[in-house]
Amino acid sequence: MSLPYHAGAWPVVDHNWRVDSRHPEPNALGNAPGGRSRHPSRGACPRRRYTVAVPRGRIFYGWWIVGAGFGLETLIGGLMFHAYGAYVVLLREEFGWSKTLLSAAFSMSRAESGILGPLQGWLTDRFGPRVLIRVGMLLFGLGFMLLSRIGSPLTFFLAFFVIALGSSLGGYLPIGVALVSWFRRRRALALGVSATGMAVGGLLTPLVVAALTRFGWRATALMSGVMILLLGLPMAQLVRHRPEPYGYLPDGDAPGARAAAPAAGSDFTAREAMRTRAFWYISLGHGAALLVVSAVMVHLIGHVTEQLGYSLRQGAAVVALMTVMQVTGQLAGGVVGDRLSKRVIAGSCMLAHALALVLLAFAAAFWMVVAFAVLHGLAWGLRGPLMSALRADYFGSAAFGTITGISSMIVMLGMMGGPLIAGVLADRMGSYVPGFLVLATLAAFGSVFFALATRPGRPENPQNRARSGGRSDTLWAP
């Protein structure tokens, strides 16, 4: 129960319940997790007083978490995802490594995310996103420091593995888990605003390229690691898992609005979600989209500079334009995604991804590269935040981390496959065109998966499942 507070104050929220060491937070009804009552006379288990505080004022605290997510995504996007293509160019110049080797490093990092995804999702649901983000930012920063010291493919793979593991633990999944719990009606908007951080990170690409050119890639990697530790760890402190333990309801609704919120029993368990067709279709569609996204991340600058003959700075400018369009798409997607069919929007974006990659493959003039950047950036931005929002709309927030983590095992096949397909075909055929065309075709087919991903029925007998600890496996037919 929240104590009285003044606007802008930091109220103390006092929860007095029987201790279950496995579950540190109470549920939305104020009971200890696992169904234990707050009643002080039941059993001999001792009681412990928990005191937590979050800022209260005119701005709902969920938006502070959105801001933290935005900042964390900006660090990850600007220093790793969008900048990796520039590192590839310089590493090839210094060590003579092949496109396949450098693509394999990126794909290996995505394999790590897919393999560890279910564990990461469970840990996020179990311990809360803030713990994972702290660990992730620490590893992310240390990984860049290690990158500044590499001298062989082995040390490069090891350093990049640490970077990728940190970005995974501190990024998309734990941030999404927090936001889908703090927002319902404005879920797509909150996810969209947070996700723009990844796109805004692309605007930093010219700065990263300037640092790479002026100071060298080793010094830039070291400075990046220091920046991550100085900025990422404080931002992680702002993240909270669920609003109810802090005296809030999702979207900042008044207590009387609780009846309008979806019943907790309507949330799917991970096992229930996996038994629906929608889970698999969304995962396959998301994976098909990442075939294009990952290939562009790794090979865009290389294609623009090596094959089309433009400079590294011009390549960075293309990334910056693509990023501006991605931000535009994410903000628009956050608004329209709460009003229109997320599934239809996602399917349309898949066709736009395919068309954009065809334009890039056959670019004979700079305007075609610009057209690619506009179309691909808009499609990426519109579709991106809807992936989490669609899963949360269909399956609820109770096991969102675990569900998303399991889905990542499928999704990351696309993140792994895109760079490898483009890189291997470029090494063997001397051109990125064949690989880009293959990926464009697969992306076009991906639109079919979203067309088939209709909403599943609710779990059968949700009240009985809630009383049994969420172990029911039966679904109504979708």
PLY file of the C-alpha trace (Angstrom):
ply
format ascii 1.0
element vertex 478
property float x
property float y
property float z
element edge 477
property int vertex1
property int vertex2
end_header
0.00 0.00 0.00
1.39 3.39 -0.97
1.83 5.98 1.76
0.68 9.56 1.13
3.09 11.57 -0.94
3.63 15.00 -2.40
4.09 15.51 -6.14
7.67 14.86 -7.13
8.48 13.07 -3.85
9.97 9.61 -3.44
7.29 7.66 -1.52
8.05 4.56 0.48
6.00 1.51 -0.44
5.80 -0.87 2.51
4.96 -4.52 1.79
4.59 -6.84 4.78
4.19 -10.46 3.74
5.38 -13.92 4.54
8.77 -14.55 3.03
9.24 -16.89 0.11
12.95 -16.66 -0.66
12.40 -17.78 -4.21
10.09 -14.85 -5.06
11.17 -11.46 -3.75
8.15 -9.42 -4.95
4.44 -9.69 -4.08
1.83 -10.28 -6.69
-0.70 -7.70 -7.87
-3.14 -8.60 -5.07
-0.54 -7.94 -2.41
-0.01 -11.61 -1.54
3.33 -13.27 -1.45
4.13 -15.14 -4.69
3.00 -18.74 -4.88
-0.40 -17.94 -3.37
0.82 -17.41 0.23
-1.32 -15.09 2.24
-0.23 -11.86 3.88
-2.13 -12.91 6.99
0.38 -12.64 9.88
-1.04 -15.49 11.92
-0.66 -18.31 9.41
2.27 -20.59 10.03
5.50 -19.86 11.82
7.32 -18.39 8.83
8.86 -15.02 9.80
7.79 -11.79 8.20
10.18 -9.35 6.59
9.62 -5.69 5.75
10.53 -4.63 2.23
11.01 -0.95 1.53
11.26 0.23 -2.07
11.02 3.63 -3.66
10.43 5.04 -7.11
9.87 8.67 -8.02
6.27 9.87 -8.16
5.12 12.96 -9.95
3.18 14.00 -12.98
5.10 11.61 -15.23
4.18 7.93 -14.87
7.29 6.01 -13.78
6.89 3.60 -16.69
8.05 6.39 -18.99
11.29 6.67 -17.01
11.86 3.00 -17.81
11.13 3.78 -21.47
13.83 6.47 -21.28
16.32 4.05 -19.73
15.55 1.49 -22.43
16.05 4.16 -25.08
19.48 5.01 -23.67
20.60 1.40 -23.37
19.46 0.60 -26.92
21.31 3.70 -28.17
24.57 2.43 -26.68
24.11 -1.04 -28.15
23.00 0.22 -31.56
25.57 2.99 -31.92
28.64 1.17 -30.64
27.99 -2.36 -31.88
25.22 -3.10 -34.36
25.50 -0.13 -36.69
29.25 0.32 -36.22
30.20 -3.30 -36.84
30.31 -2.83 -40.61
32.92 -0.08 -40.22
35.03 -2.32 -37.96
34.78 -5.03 -40.64
36.34 -2.76 -43.26
39.27 -1.82 -41.01
39.86 -5.35 -39.73
39.97 -6.63 -43.31
42.54 -3.96 -44.18
44.79 -4.74 -41.19
44.53 -8.54 -40.96
43.30 -9.56 -44.43
40.48 -11.65 -42.96
37.76 -12.89 -45.32
34.15 -11.70 -45.41
33.11 -15.20 -44.38
35.23 -15.09 -41.20
33.93 -11.67 -40.18
30.35 -12.70 -40.99
30.80 -15.86 -38.93
31.74 -13.79 -35.87
28.50 -11.83 -36.08
26.50 -15.00 -36.73
28.20 -16.75 -33.80
27.10 -13.92 -31.53
23.53 -14.33 -32.69
23.77 -18.09 -32.17
24.73 -17.37 -28.57
21.60 -15.24 -28.18
19.41 -17.96 -29.63
20.89 -20.78 -27.59
20.84 -18.83 -24.33
17.50 -17.15 -25.12
15.26 -19.53 -23.13
17.61 -19.37 -20.12
17.85 -15.60 -20.39
14.06 -15.29 -20.61
13.58 -17.50 -17.55
16.22 -15.58 -15.60
14.52 -12.30 -16.51
11.13 -13.54 -15.33
12.73 -15.05 -12.23
15.09 -12.29 -11.03
13.79 -9.26 -12.88
15.26 -7.35 -15.82
17.41 -4.94 -13.80
19.77 -7.68 -12.58
20.36 -8.96 -16.11
20.87 -5.48 -17.53
23.52 -4.72 -14.92
25.45 -7.88 -15.78
24.94 -7.25 -19.50
26.32 -3.72 -19.45
29.36 -4.87 -17.48
30.12 -7.60 -20.03
29.36 -5.29 -22.95
31.89 -2.72 -21.78
34.57 -5.26 -20.89
34.11 -6.93 -24.29
35.03 -3.74 -26.12
38.10 -3.36 -23.94
39.12 -6.89 -24.91
38.45 -6.09 -28.58
41.06 -3.31 -28.40
43.70 -5.97 -27.60
42.98 -8.67 -30.22
45.60 -9.97 -32.63
44.20 -13.21 -34.08
40.88 -14.69 -35.22
40.60 -16.62 -31.93
40.96 -13.55 -29.73
38.61 -11.65 -32.03
35.92 -14.34 -31.69
36.34 -14.44 -27.91
36.13 -10.66 -27.52
33.12 -10.41 -29.83
31.41 -13.24 -27.95
31.68 -11.22 -24.72
30.37 -8.11 -26.49
27.43 -10.02 -27.97
26.59 -11.73 -24.68
26.57 -8.38 -22.90
24.39 -6.71 -25.52
21.94 -9.60 -25.32
21.68 -9.63 -21.52
21.45 -5.84 -21.34
19.22 -5.13 -24.32
16.09 -6.13 -26.20
14.68 -8.95 -24.08
14.95 -7.64 -20.49
13.90 -4.13 -21.56
10.88 -5.58 -23.35
9.93 -7.68 -20.31
9.81 -4.56 -18.15
7.85 -2.48 -20.64
5.13 -5.03 -21.41
4.49 -5.24 -17.66
4.29 -1.46 -17.16
2.10 -0.79 -20.23
-1.02 -2.35 -21.76
-3.03 0.24 -23.68
0.12 2.12 -24.75
2.30 -0.94 -25.11
3.23 -0.51 -28.77
4.01 3.17 -28.23
6.25 2.46 -25.21
8.09 -0.32 -27.04
8.40 1.86 -30.14
9.89 4.83 -28.28
12.34 2.59 -26.44
13.34 0.81 -29.64
14.15 4.10 -31.35
17.30 4.04 -29.24
18.69 1.31 -31.49
17.93 3.47 -34.52
19.27 6.66 -32.96
22.44 4.70 -32.30
22.80 4.55 -36.07
23.01 8.35 -36.11
26.18 7.94 -34.07
27.77 5.88 -36.86
29.42 8.92 -38.51
30.91 9.83 -35.11
32.17 6.27 -34.59
33.61 6.26 -38.12
35.28 9.60 -37.46
36.83 8.16 -34.28
37.94 5.04 -36.15
39.55 7.17 -38.84
41.23 9.62 -36.45
42.21 7.44 -33.49
42.21 3.91 -34.97
39.94 0.99 -34.20
41.80 -0.11 -31.07
41.54 3.24 -29.30
37.91 3.60 -30.41
37.04 0.17 -29.00
38.68 1.03 -25.68
36.85 4.38 -25.45
33.59 2.62 -26.29
34.06 0.20 -23.40
34.66 3.00 -20.93
31.61 4.91 -22.18
29.40 1.85 -21.76
30.42 1.37 -18.13
29.98 5.06 -17.30
26.55 5.39 -18.92
25.02 1.91 -19.12
25.26 0.88 -15.46
23.50 4.01 -14.10
20.69 3.63 -16.64
20.18 0.02 -15.57
19.31 1.28 -12.08
16.13 2.93 -13.38
14.55 -0.31 -14.58
11.85 -2.03 -12.50
10.10 -5.30 -13.31
6.41 -4.79 -12.51
4.42 -1.74 -11.40
2.20 -3.27 -8.69
4.86 -3.67 -5.96
5.54 0.08 -6.24
1.93 1.17 -5.91
1.24 1.60 -9.63
-1.01 -0.03 -12.19
-0.07 -0.50 -15.87
-0.26 2.74 -17.90
-0.52 4.68 -14.64
-4.23 3.89 -14.35
-6.15 4.74 -11.20
-6.98 1.82 -8.85
-10.58 1.81 -10.05
-9.39 0.89 -13.54
-8.14 -2.52 -12.38
-11.35 -4.22 -13.40
-10.81 -3.15 -16.99
-7.37 -4.78 -17.15
-7.02 -8.29 -18.57
-7.34 -11.03 -16.00
-4.08 -12.51 -14.83
-5.39 -15.98 -15.60
-5.64 -15.11 -19.31
-1.83 -14.97 -19.55
-0.23 -17.96 -21.25
2.50 -20.05 -19.76
5.47 -20.75 -22.02
4.26 -24.28 -22.66
0.79 -23.08 -23.59
2.18 -20.47 -25.96
4.33 -23.05 -27.73
1.23 -25.14 -28.42
-0.32 -22.37 -30.52
0.24 -21.82 -34.22
0.66 -18.08 -33.63
3.83 -18.60 -31.57
5.57 -20.40 -34.43
4.31 -18.14 -37.22
5.41 -14.98 -35.39
8.81 -16.54 -34.69
9.32 -17.60 -38.30
8.19 -14.22 -39.64
10.47 -12.38 -37.23
13.38 -14.63 -38.22
12.76 -13.96 -41.93
12.89 -10.21 -41.26
16.20 -10.54 -39.44
17.74 -12.29 -42.44
17.66 -8.91 -44.18
18.37 -6.76 -41.12
21.48 -8.70 -40.08
22.90 -8.91 -43.61
22.53 -5.15 -44.01
24.17 -4.52 -40.62
27.26 -6.50 -41.55
27.61 -5.96 -45.32
26.00 -2.62 -46.23
29.11 -0.49 -45.80
31.29 -3.14 -47.46
28.94 -3.31 -50.48
28.70 0.47 -50.78
32.48 1.00 -50.52
33.98 -2.07 -52.22
31.43 -2.85 -54.91
29.71 0.47 -55.60
32.88 2.52 -55.19
31.76 5.09 -52.62
33.85 6.25 -49.66
33.62 5.07 -46.07
32.12 8.41 -45.08
29.45 8.10 -47.78
28.67 4.62 -46.50
28.28 6.04 -43.00
25.94 8.71 -44.41
23.74 5.98 -45.94
23.56 4.29 -42.53
22.62 7.61 -40.95
19.81 8.20 -43.47
18.54 4.66 -42.95
18.56 5.33 -39.23
16.55 8.54 -39.56
13.90 6.63 -41.49
14.00 3.83 -38.92
13.32 6.31 -36.11
10.45 7.79 -38.12
9.03 4.31 -38.68
9.36 3.31 -35.02
7.55 6.37 -33.75
4.83 5.95 -36.36
4.62 2.22 -35.63
4.22 2.88 -31.93
1.20 5.07 -32.63
-0.54 3.07 -35.38
0.36 -0.26 -33.78
-2.00 0.49 -30.89
-4.80 1.31 -33.35
-4.40 -0.92 -36.42
-3.64 -4.59 -36.99
-0.03 -5.27 -35.95
-0.08 -8.42 -38.03
-1.02 -6.63 -41.27
1.58 -3.91 -40.67
4.31 -6.52 -40.07
3.41 -8.47 -43.22
3.49 -5.31 -45.35
6.90 -4.39 -43.92
8.29 -7.76 -44.99
7.45 -6.97 -48.62
9.11 -3.57 -48.21
12.27 -5.25 -46.83
12.41 -7.47 -49.91
11.95 -4.60 -52.37
14.58 -2.49 -50.62
17.19 -5.25 -50.81
16.53 -5.70 -54.54
17.14 -1.95 -55.02
20.45 -2.23 -53.14
21.53 -5.28 -55.11
21.01 -3.60 -58.50
22.00 -0.06 -57.45
23.49 1.66 -60.52
23.30 5.18 -59.10
23.44 6.77 -55.67
19.71 7.61 -55.70
18.96 3.86 -55.67
21.08 3.46 -52.54
19.17 6.37 -51.00
15.85 4.74 -51.97
17.00 1.52 -50.31
17.90 3.39 -47.10
14.49 5.10 -46.98
12.43 1.98 -47.68
14.43 -0.43 -45.53
14.65 2.03 -42.65
10.89 2.67 -42.63
10.07 -1.05 -42.83
12.52 -1.91 -40.06
11.22 0.86 -37.84
7.52 0.10 -38.33
7.92 -3.65 -37.84
10.50 -3.78 -35.04
8.53 -2.75 -31.91
5.46 -4.65 -33.10
7.20 -7.99 -32.61
7.23 -7.67 -28.82
3.83 -5.95 -28.74
2.26 -8.73 -30.81
3.61 -11.46 -28.51
2.46 -9.58 -25.41
-1.01 -8.97 -26.88
-1.39 -12.66 -27.71
0.27 -14.31 -24.69
0.22 -11.73 -21.87
3.07 -10.48 -19.69
3.30 -13.12 -16.93
5.76 -15.37 -18.82
6.73 -12.89 -21.54
10.48 -13.23 -20.91
10.45 -17.01 -21.16
8.18 -17.00 -24.22
10.37 -14.44 -26.00
13.52 -16.32 -25.01
12.24 -19.59 -26.48
11.13 -17.74 -29.61
14.63 -16.29 -29.97
15.98 -19.79 -30.73
14.03 -19.59 -34.01
14.38 -15.87 -34.61
18.16 -15.94 -34.28
18.44 -18.39 -37.16
17.63 -15.39 -39.30
20.15 -13.20 -37.50
22.80 -15.87 -38.03
21.86 -16.82 -41.57
21.65 -13.38 -43.16
25.33 -12.38 -42.83
26.55 -15.88 -43.66
24.45 -16.21 -46.84
25.56 -12.81 -48.10
29.20 -13.26 -47.02
29.74 -16.78 -48.36
28.13 -16.01 -51.74
30.13 -12.77 -52.00
33.41 -14.62 -51.37
32.57 -17.35 -53.90
30.94 -15.25 -56.63
32.74 -11.95 -56.16
29.52 -10.00 -55.66
26.90 -9.34 -53.01
24.09 -9.41 -55.59
23.30 -13.17 -55.49
23.16 -13.22 -51.68
20.99 -10.11 -51.50
18.53 -11.59 -54.00
18.25 -14.84 -52.05
17.57 -12.91 -48.84
15.01 -10.67 -50.56
13.10 -13.74 -51.74
13.07 -15.25 -48.24
11.88 -11.95 -46.75
8.98 -11.81 -49.22
7.93 -15.31 -48.16
8.11 -14.13 -44.55
5.03 -11.96 -45.07
2.98 -15.15 -45.35
3.85 -16.16 -41.77
2.40 -12.94 -40.37
-0.73 -13.38 -42.48
-1.22 -16.79 -40.82
-0.42 -15.62 -37.26
-3.99 -15.09 -36.05
-4.75 -14.55 -32.36
-4.95 -17.82 -30.35
-7.76 -18.67 -27.97
-7.28 -18.04 -24.26
-5.96 -20.78 -21.98
-8.72 -23.14 -20.93
-10.18 -22.66 -17.44
-7.82 -19.81 -16.45
-9.20 -19.73 -12.88
-8.39 -23.40 -12.35
-4.94 -22.94 -13.87
-4.25 -20.00 -11.56
-5.19 -22.08 -8.52
-2.98 -24.92 -9.69
0.08 -22.70 -10.02
-0.15 -22.11 -13.80
0.44 -25.75 -14.84
-2.50 -26.28 -17.21
-1.44 -27.26 -20.72
-4.81 -27.18 -22.46
-5.84 -24.48 -24.94
-9.04 -23.60 -26.66
-8.67 -24.16 -30.37
-7.57 -20.95 -32.10
0 1
1 2
2 3
3 4
4 5
5 6
6 7
7 8
8 9
9 10
10 11
11 12
12 13
13 14
14 15
15 16
16 17
17 18
18 19
19 20
20 21
21 22
22 23
23 24
24 25
25 26
26 27
27 28
28 29
29 30
30 31
31 32
32 33
33 34
34 35
35 36
36 37
37 38
38 39
39 40
40 41
41 42
42 43
43 44
44 45
45 46
46 47
47 48
48 49
49 50
50 51
51 52
52 53
53 54
54 55
55 56
56 57
57 58
58 59
59 60
60 61
61 62
62 63
63 64
64 65
65 66
66 67
67 68
68 69
69 70
70 71
71 72
72 73
73 74
74 75
75 76
76 77
77 78
78 79
79 80
80 81
81 82
82 83
83 84
84 85
85 86
86 87
87 88
88 89
89 90
90 91
91 92
92 93
93 94
94 95
95 96
96 97
97 98
98 99
99 100
100 101
101 102
102 103
103 104
104 105
105 106
106 107
107 108
108 109
109 110
110 111
111 112
112 113
113 114
114 115
115 116
116 117
117 118
118 119
119 120
120 121
121 122
122 123
123 124
124 125
125 126
126 127
127 128
128 129
129 130
130 131
131 132
132 133
133 134
134 135
135 136
136 137
137 138
138 139
139 140
140 141
141 142
142 143
143 144
144 145
145 146
146 147
147 148
148 149
149 150
150 151
151 152
152 153
153 154
154 155
155 156
156 157
157 158
158 159
159 160
160 161
161 162
162 163
163 164
164 165
165 166
166 167
167 168
168 169
169 170
170 171
171 172
172 173
173 174
174 175
175 176
176 177
177 178
178 179
179 180
180 181
181 182
182 183
183 184
184 185
185 186
186 187
187 188
188 189
189 190
190 191
191 192
192 193
193 194
194 195
195 196
196 197
197 198
198 199
199 200
200 201
201 202
202 203
203 204
204 205
205 206
206 207
207 208
208 209
209 210
210 211
211 212
212 213
213 214
214 215
215 216
216 217
217 218
218 219
219 220
220 221
221 222
222 223
223 224
224 225
225 226
226 227
227 228
228 229
229 230
230 231
231 232
232 233
233 234
234 235
235 236
236 237
237 238
238 239
239 240
240 241
241 242
242 243
243 244
244 245
245 246
246 247
247 248
248 249
249 250
250 251
251 252
252 253
253 254
254 255
255 256
256 257
257 258
258 259
259 260
260 261
261 262
262 263
263 264
264 265
265 266
266 267
267 268
268 269
269 270
270 271
271 272
272 273
273 274
274 275
275 276
276 277
277 278
278 279
279 280
280 281
281 282
282 283
283 284
284 285
285 286
286 287
287 288
288 289
289 290
290 291
291 292
292 293
293 294
294 295
295 296
296 297
297 298
298 299
299 300
300 301
301 302
302 303
303 304
304 305
305 306
306 307
307 308
308 309
309 310
310 311
311 312
312 313
313 314
314 315
315 316
316 317
317 318
318 319
319 320
320 321
321 322
322 323
323 324
324 325
325 326
326 327
327 328
328 329
329 330
330 331
331 332
332 333
333 334
334 335
335 336
336 337
337 338
338 339
339 340
340 341
341 342
342 343
343 344
344 345
345 346
346 347
347 348
348 349
349 350
350 351
351 352
352 353
353 354
354 355
355 356
356 357
357 358
358 359
359 360
360 361
361 362
362 363
363 364
364 365
365 366
366 367
367 368
368 369
369 370
370 371
371 372
372 373
373 374
374 375
375 376
376 377
377 378
378 379
379 380
380 381
381 382
382 383
383 384
384 385
385 386
386 387
387 388
388 389
389 390
390 391
391 392
392 393
393 394
394 395
395 396
396 397
397 398
398 399
399 400
400 401
401 402
402 403
403 404
404 405
405 406
406 407
407 408
408 409
409 410
410 411
411 412
412 413
413 414
414 415
415 416
416 417
417 418
418 419
419 420
420 421
421 422
422 423
423 424
424 425
425 426
426 427
427 428
428 429
429 430
430 431
431 432
432 433
433 434
434 435
435 436
436 437
437 438
438 439
439 440
440 441
441 442
442 443
443 444
444 445
445 446
446 447
447 448
448 449
449 450
450 451
451 452
452 453
453 454
454 455
455 456
456 457
457 458
458 459
459 460
460 461
461 462
462 463
463 464
464 465
465 466
466 467
467 468
468 469
469 470
470 471
471 472
472 473
473 474
474 475
475 476
476 477
